[in-house]
């Protein structure tokens, strides 16, 4: 996919992996899929997947960017109706990771686009911001992903944003600030997300290097600066802490693990052959 396309989907959406129509960590980010890597999240209808409350943080201009890329590809008669929206989204994800300082990697192609998109398909299929390690591992394992894969994919939270409503209980509970949260960081979050604020207010997932794909996400976890409970638990839980420490100290180890994990993830629920279709318009079935 030519780098000239302005892939804003990851910059302006919730975690990186949501942009990939996958399950990663709550935004991510994710992180397995609802219906698979079939671009179902693009379809618009009265009961669309993208309108589920867990997907409302996906940015509209991100969808528009991939739709424009699809139109540009199809403008070449030799390419028309040969490249799926699902493949373009996979390529766009790879390019944004690379353009923001992360690893470039080979994207396996040949996906076809799904014809089904429903809110129900999202229910109980995406990890939540308050998940513990067991819940995260169970969800990822159901799609053939290991704990190391899950932790690497969680690193997608080095880009993107979430909303105040996703973590407000950590900073505004009767019991006070979540003890696993860095107090100074929590006070900053309180200023940005005061009581009764619009829960849709956007907050960067990575408070340090928000536009760079790097291992600072893991260094933030070491300092108690994981935005979600499901982020911070990766360091709090002794079973996952060694991997967090490894990725925090070795960016190459993180990059290699991320490439391995996202390649495995990109194979989940893929439609090929005569399954699905190659959409002419990413937002609707043919």
C-alpha positions in Angstrom: 0.0 0.0 0.0 1.6 3.3 -1.0 2.7 5.4 1.9 1.1 8.5 0.3 -2.2 7.7 1.8 -2.8 9.6 5.0 -3.6 6.8 7.4 -5.1 8.7 10.2 -7.2 5.8 11.5 -4.7 4.8 14.1 -3.8 8.4 15.1 -7.4 9.4 15.6 -9.0 6.3 17.0 -9.0 4.3 20.1 -6.2 1.8 20.4 -4.3 0.6 17.4 -5.7 -2.8 17.1 -9.3 -1.8 17.1 -8.5 -0.2 13.8 -7.7 -3.6 12.5 -11.2 -4.9 13.2 -9.8 -7.1 15.9 -9.8 -7.7 19.5 -6.8 -6.6 21.3 -6.8 -4.9 24.6 -9.8 -2.7 25.2 -9.1 -0.3 22.7 -6.5 -2.0 21.3 -4.9 -1.2 20.6 -6.7 -5.0 20.3 -6.7 -7.2 20.1 -9.3 -12.3 18.2 -12.0 -10.8 16.3 -15.7 -10.4 16.5 -16.5 -11.8 13.0 -12.9 -12.1 11.9 -10.5 -9.9 9.9 -13.1 -9.3 7.3 -13.6 -5.5 7.5 -17.1 -6.0 8.9 -16.5 -2.9 11.1 -16.8 -0.7 8.0 -20.4 -1.8 7.1 -23.1 0.7 7.8 -26.6 -0.3 8.6 -29.3 0.2 11.3 -27.6 -2.4 13.5 -24.0 -2.1 12.6 -21.0 -3.5 14.5 -19.3 -0.1 14.5 -22.3 1.5 16.4 -21.9 -0.8 19.4 -20.9 1.2 22.4 -17.5 -0.6 22.6 -16.7 0.7 19.1 -17.9 4.3 19.4 -14.3 5.5 19.8 -13.4 4.5 16.2 -12.7 7.8 14.4 -14.9 8.6 11.3 -12.0 10.1 9.4 -10.1 6.8 9.8 -12.9 4.9 8.1 -12.9 7.6 5.4 -9.2 7.2 4.8 -9.4 3.5 4.1 -12.4 4.0 1.9 -10.5 6.6 -0.1 -7.5 4.2 -0.4 -9.9 1.5 -1.7 -11.2 4.0 -4.3 -7.7 4.9 -5.3 -6.7 1.3 -5.8 -9.9 0.6 -7.8 -9.3 3.6 -10.0 -6.6 1.5 -11.8 -8.5 -0.8 -14.2 -5.9 -3.5 -13.7 -6.6 -3.5 -9.9 -10.3 -2.9 -9.8 -12.2 -5.3 -7.6 -9.1 -7.3 -6.8 -8.1 -5.8 -3.4 -10.4 -6.2 -0.5 -11.2 -3.6 2.2 -9.9 -6.1 4.7 -6.5 -6.3 3.0 -6.3 -2.5 2.7 -7.0 -2.2 6.4 -4.3 -4.7 7.3 -1.8 -2.9 5.1 -2.8 0.5 6.6 -2.3 -0.9 10.1 1.2 -2.1 9.1 2.1 1.2 7.5 1.0 3.3 10.4 3.0 1.2 12.8 6.1 1.6 10.5 5.5 5.4 9.9 5.3 6.1 13.6 8.6 4.4 14.4 7.5 0.8 14.8 8.5 -2.3 12.8 7.5 -2.9 9.2 6.5 -6.5 8.5 5.1 -8.6 5.7 1.3 -8.6 5.5 -0.3 -11.8 4.3 -2.9 -10.9 1.7 -5.9 -12.6 0.1 -8.6 -11.8 2.6 -12.1 -11.3 1.4 -14.7 -9.0 2.9 -17.6 -10.2 5.1 -21.2 -9.5 4.5 -22.4 -9.4 8.1 -22.1 -6.6 10.6 -24.2 -6.5 13.8 -24.0 -5.0 17.2 -24.6 -8.4 18.7 -21.4 -9.7 17.1 -19.4 -7.4 19.3 -21.1 -8.3 22.6 -18.7 -10.2 24.9 -16.1 -10.3 22.2 -13.9 -7.4 23.1 -11.8 -7.2 26.3 -12.9 -4.5 28.8 -10.9 -1.9 30.5 -11.3 -3.5 33.8 -10.3 -7.1 32.8 -7.8 -8.9 35.0 -5.0 -11.1 33.6 -7.1 -14.3 33.6 -9.9 -12.7 31.7 -7.5 -11.3 29.1 -5.7 -14.6 28.7 -8.9 -16.5 28.3 -10.2 -14.2 25.6 -7.0 -14.2 23.6 -6.4 -17.9 24.1 -9.8 -18.6 22.5 -8.3 -17.3 19.3 -5.0 -19.2 19.6 -3.0 -16.3 21.1 -0.6 -16.7 24.0 -0.1 -14.5 27.1 3.0 -13.1 25.4 1.0 -12.4 22.3 -1.6 -10.5 24.3 1.0 -8.4 26.1 2.7 -7.6 22.8 -0.6 -6.6 21.2 -1.4 -4.5 24.3 1.6 -2.4 23.3 -0.7 -1.0 20.6 -1.8 1.3 23.3 1.4 3.2 22.6 -0.8 5.0 20.0 -4.3 6.3 20.0 -6.8 7.5 22.7 -9.6 6.3 24.8 -12.4 8.1 26.7 -12.9 9.3 30.2 -15.8 6.9 30.8 -13.5 3.9 30.3 -11.4 4.5 33.4 -13.4 7.0 35.5 -13.8 4.5 38.3 -10.1 4.4 38.8 -9.9 8.0 39.7 -13.4 8.8 41.1 -14.5 6.0 43.3 -15.7 6.2 46.9 -12.6 4.3 47.9 -10.4 7.0 46.3 -7.8 6.7 43.6 -6.9 3.1 42.4 -3.8 2.1 44.4 -2.1 0.7 41.4 -2.3 4.0 39.6 0.5 6.5 39.8 -0.9 9.3 42.1 0.5 12.2 40.1 -0.8 10.7 36.9 -4.2 10.1 38.5 -4.4 13.7 39.6 -3.7 14.8 36.0 -6.4 12.5 34.8 -8.8 14.0 37.3 -8.1 17.4 35.9 -8.8 16.2 32.3 -11.8 14.0 33.4 -13.5 15.7 36.3 -16.6 14.3 37.9 -19.7 14.5 35.6 -17.5 15.3 32.5 -18.7 14.1 29.2 -17.6 10.5 29.2 -16.7 10.8 25.5 -13.8 13.2 26.2 -10.7 11.8 24.6 -7.5 11.0 26.6 -4.2 9.8 25.1 -3.4 6.2 25.9 0.3 6.9 26.2 1.0 10.1 28.2 4.6 10.2 27.2 5.2 9.5 23.5 1.7 9.6 22.2 2.6 9.7 18.4 5.4 7.2 18.5 5.1 3.4 18.3 7.7 2.4 20.9 8.1 0.4 24.1 7.4 3.4 26.4 4.0 1.9 27.0 5.7 -0.8 29.1 7.9 1.8 30.9 4.7 3.6 31.8 3.3 0.4 33.3 6.4 0.1 35.5 5.6 3.6 36.8 1.9 3.0 37.4 0.8 4.9 34.3 -1.3 2.3 32.6 -4.6 4.1 31.7 -6.8 1.0 32.0 -6.9 -1.5 34.8 -6.3 -4.1 32.1 -3.1 -2.3 31.1 -1.7 -1.9 34.6 -2.5 -5.5 35.6 0.1 -6.6 33.1 2.7 -5.2 35.5 0.9 -5.8 38.8 0.4 -9.5 38.2 3.6 -11.4 38.8 2.8 -13.8 36.0 3.0 -11.2 33.3 5.4 -8.7 34.9 8.6 -10.4 33.6 7.4 -9.9 30.0 6.5 -6.3 30.7 10.0 -5.7 32.1 11.6 -7.4 29.1 9.7 -5.3 26.6 10.4 -2.1 28.7 14.1 -2.8 28.6 14.4 -4.1 25.0 12.5 -2.4 22.2 13.7 -5.0 19.7 12.2 -7.8 21.8 8.9 -5.9 21.8 8.9 -5.3 18.1 9.7 -8.9 17.3 6.9 -10.1 19.6 4.5 -7.6 18.2 5.1 -8.7 14.6 4.6 -12.3 15.6 1.4 -11.6 17.5 -0.2 -9.4 15.0 0.6 -11.8 12.2 -1.1 -14.6 14.2 -4.0 -12.2 14.9 -4.4 -11.3 11.3 -5.2 -14.9 10.5 -8.2 -15.2 12.8 -11.5 -15.6 11.0 -10.2 -14.7 7.6 -12.5 -15.3 4.6 -10.8 -16.6 1.5 -11.7 -18.3 -1.8 -15.4 -18.1 -2.5 -16.2 -16.9 1.0 -17.4 -13.3 1.4 -16.7 -10.9 -1.4 -14.5 -8.1 -2.5 -16.6 -5.0 -1.8 -16.8 -2.2 -4.3 -17.6 0.2 -1.5 -16.2 -0.6 1.9 -19.2 0.7 3.7 -21.8 -1.6 2.1 -22.1 -5.1 0.6 -22.1 -5.5 -3.1 
